[in-house]
Amino acid sequence: MYALQMWAYYAHYDMPDDDPDALLRRVRVDYPIRADRALGFGTSPTHRLQRALGRPGQLRKWEYLLAGVHWSWFFVPHGSLAYVLRRRPDLYPRSAALMVACFDLGCVVYWVLPTAPPWWAAKNGSMPPVRRIMAEAGERFWGRLWRPLYHSLEGNPFAAMPSLHFGSSVMAARVLAGVGRGPAALGWSYALTLGFALVYLGEHYVVDLIAGWALVELIRVAAPHSAPAIRTLTGAVRRLEPGAA
């Protein structure tokens, strides 16, 4: 059921890009730039970090490492749930429900408020140049495989707000906390490292990360209150099953 849910999420995540022209007419570019400049006291944190730590035209080993952290995200939320299922199967149903709520509610925002990431905004002249270091590292590390790999996973380019990369990693840390302190520490270390990587690599604004974290906390607070309604809906669906069969 979890795998089917994630397949449905990806289909809906990618669906707005089926009509790129219509999506482009709706995309929002400016509001996260203004928010990040306010957070960075006049300069976006991405620009501050890239100017302080990076060198245009050069890729350092730790930048490859940050790109690797970014690529590993495809496995971390789901791997965390697999770990919960293995160690604490009693916690798995709730943990899986929290994770899919994070993905699904984030997808709703992607449909309602399509928002461009910093690398796209810079590429199209809405802000000063931003290096997309993840792509630079991918081209050098993967060589000819990079383009097919990237295009197979790219999906919707205007799914930046909220950052589900960060939000789902925070949720993973939250559910791992139910297993023990060690898994929780590992989960939080990964989430915070990924958060830094997303901003430095030019993939997300800081405000995207804040929104992703806020989404996670909203889901955790709302979950106990929504449980009765979900049980009622589940019961109604189950009563339909014999007729459908």
C-alpha positions in Angstrom: 0.0 0.0 0.0 2.8 2.4 0.8 4.5 1.7 -2.5 1.3 2.3 -4.4 0.8 5.5 -2.5 4.2 6.8 -3.5 3.6 5.8 -7.1 0.4 7.9 -7.0 2.2 10.7 -5.4 4.9 10.8 -8.1 2.3 10.7 -10.9 0.5 13.7 -9.4 3.8 15.4 -8.7 4.8 15.1 -12.3 1.3 15.8 -13.8 1.4 19.6 -13.9 4.4 19.4 -16.2 2.4 17.5 -18.8 1.4 20.9 -20.1 4.7 22.9 -19.6 3.3 26.1 -21.2 0.3 26.2 -18.9 2.5 25.5 -15.9 5.0 28.2 -16.9 2.2 30.8 -17.0 1.3 30.0 -13.4 4.7 29.7 -11.9 5.7 32.1 -9.0 9.3 33.3 -9.0 9.6 36.5 -6.9 8.1 35.8 -3.5 10.7 33.3 -2.3 13.5 35.6 -3.6 12.1 38.4 -1.5 11.7 36.2 1.6 15.2 34.8 1.3 16.7 38.3 0.9 15.0 39.3 4.1 16.3 36.2 5.9 19.8 37.0 4.5 19.7 40.7 5.4 19.6 41.8 1.8 21.5 38.9 0.2 20.0 35.4 -0.2 21.7 32.7 1.9 22.5 30.8 -1.3 24.5 33.7 -2.7 26.3 34.2 0.6 27.3 30.5 0.9 28.4 30.1 -2.7 30.5 33.3 -2.6 32.1 32.4 0.7 32.7 28.7 0.1 32.6 28.0 -3.6 34.9 28.7 -6.6 33.2 29.1 -10.0 34.5 26.5 -12.4 35.9 24.3 -9.6 34.4 21.4 -7.8 35.8 20.3 -4.5 35.5 16.9 -2.9 33.1 18.1 -0.2 30.9 19.6 -2.9 30.6 16.1 -4.5 29.8 14.8 -1.1 27.0 17.3 -0.7 25.7 16.4 -4.1 25.7 12.8 -3.0 23.7 13.6 0.1 21.2 15.3 -2.2 21.0 12.2 -4.5 20.7 9.8 -1.5 17.4 11.5 -0.5 15.5 9.2 -2.9 16.2 6.3 -0.5 16.2 8.0 2.9 12.5 8.6 3.8 11.5 5.1 2.5 14.5 3.4 4.0 13.7 5.0 7.3 10.2 3.5 7.2 11.7 0.1 6.3 13.9 0.4 9.4 10.9 1.2 11.5 9.0 -1.7 10.1 11.9 -4.0 10.9 12.6 -2.8 14.4 9.2 -1.5 15.6 6.4 -2.9 13.4 3.8 -1.6 15.9 4.9 2.0 15.0 4.9 1.4 11.3 1.3 2.2 10.3 1.3 5.6 12.0 4.8 6.4 10.8 3.9 5.5 7.2 0.7 7.6 7.4 2.6 10.6 8.7 5.1 10.3 5.8 2.6 10.0 3.1 0.6 12.9 4.5 3.8 15.0 4.2 4.2 14.0 0.5 0.6 14.4 -0.4 0.0 17.8 1.3 3.2 19.1 -0.2 2.0 17.9 -3.6 -1.2 19.9 -3.2 0.8 23.1 -2.7 2.8 22.2 -5.8 -0.5 22.2 -7.8 -1.9 25.4 -6.2 1.3 27.4 -6.0 3.9 26.3 -8.5 7.2 27.9 -7.4 10.5 28.1 -9.2 13.8 27.1 -7.4 16.7 29.5 -7.2 18.7 27.9 -10.0 15.8 28.4 -12.4 15.1 31.9 -11.2 18.8 32.8 -11.8 18.9 31.1 -15.2 15.9 33.2 -16.3 17.2 36.5 -15.0 15.1 37.0 -11.9 18.1 37.1 -9.6 21.9 37.2 -9.8 23.6 34.1 -11.0 23.4 30.9 -8.9 25.6 27.9 -9.6 23.6 24.6 -9.8 26.4 22.6 -8.2 24.5 19.4 -8.1 24.2 19.4 -11.9 27.9 20.3 -12.3 28.9 17.4 -10.0 26.5 15.1 -11.8 27.9 15.8 -15.2 31.5 15.2 -14.1 30.8 12.2 -11.9 28.3 10.3 -14.0 29.6 11.4 -17.4 27.3 10.3 -20.3 24.9 8.7 -17.9 24.0 12.0 -16.2 21.5 13.3 -18.8 19.4 10.1 -18.9 19.5 9.8 -15.2 18.5 13.4 -14.6 15.7 13.4 -17.1 14.3 10.1 -15.7 13.9 11.7 -12.3 13.5 15.4 -13.0 9.7 15.5 -13.0 8.1 18.9 -12.2 10.7 21.7 -12.2 8.4 24.0 -10.3 7.9 22.0 -7.1 10.2 24.0 -4.8 7.7 25.2 -2.1 7.6 23.6 0.3 10.9 21.6 0.1 9.8 18.0 0.5 13.4 16.9 0.2 13.9 18.6 3.6 10.4 18.1 5.0 10.3 14.3 4.4 13.8 14.0 5.9 12.6 15.8 9.0 9.7 13.5 9.1 12.1 10.6 8.8 14.0 11.8 11.8 10.8 12.2 13.7 9.6 8.6 13.0 13.1 7.2 13.7 12.9 8.9 17.1 10.3 6.3 18.1 12.9 3.5 17.5 15.6 5.0 19.7 18.1 7.8 20.3 20.7 6.5 17.9 18.4 6.3 14.9 17.0 9.7 15.8 20.5 11.3 15.9 21.3 9.7 12.6 18.1 11.0 11.1 18.5 14.5 12.3 22.2 14.6 11.2 21.1 13.6 7.7 18.2 16.1 7.6 20.3 19.1 8.7 23.2 18.1 6.4 20.7 17.9 3.5 19.2 21.2 4.4 22.6 22.9 4.2 23.2 21.1 0.9 19.9 22.1 -0.7 20.6 25.8 0.0 24.3 25.7 -0.9 23.8 23.7 -4.1 21.2 26.2 -5.4 18.3 23.7 -5.3 16.1 25.4 -2.6 15.6 28.7 -0.8 15.9 28.8 3.0 12.2 29.7 3.1 11.4 26.5 1.2 13.1 24.6 4.0 11.2 26.5 6.7 7.9 25.7 4.9 8.9 22.0 4.6 9.6 21.8 8.4 6.4 23.7 9.2 4.4 21.2 7.1 5.9 18.3 9.1 5.0 19.9 12.5 1.5 20.8 11.3 0.9 17.2 10.3 2.2 15.9 13.6 0.0 18.3 15.6 -3.1 17.6 13.4 -2.7 13.8 13.2 -4.4 13.0 16.5 -7.4 15.3 15.8 -7.9 13.9 12.2 -7.7 10.3 13.3 -11.5 9.9 14.0 -12.5 11.3 10.6 -9.9 9.1 8.9 -11.3 6.0 10.7 -14.8 6.9 9.7 -13.8 7.3 6.0 -11.9 4.0 6.1 -14.9 2.3 7.5 -17.1 3.7 4.8 -14.7 2.5 2.1 -14.6 -1.0 3.6 -18.3 -1.2 3.6 -18.2 -0.7 -0.2 -15.7 -3.5 -0.8 -18.1 -6.4 -0.9 -20.3 -4.7 -3.5 -17.3 -3.8 -5.6 -16.1 -7.5 -5.5 
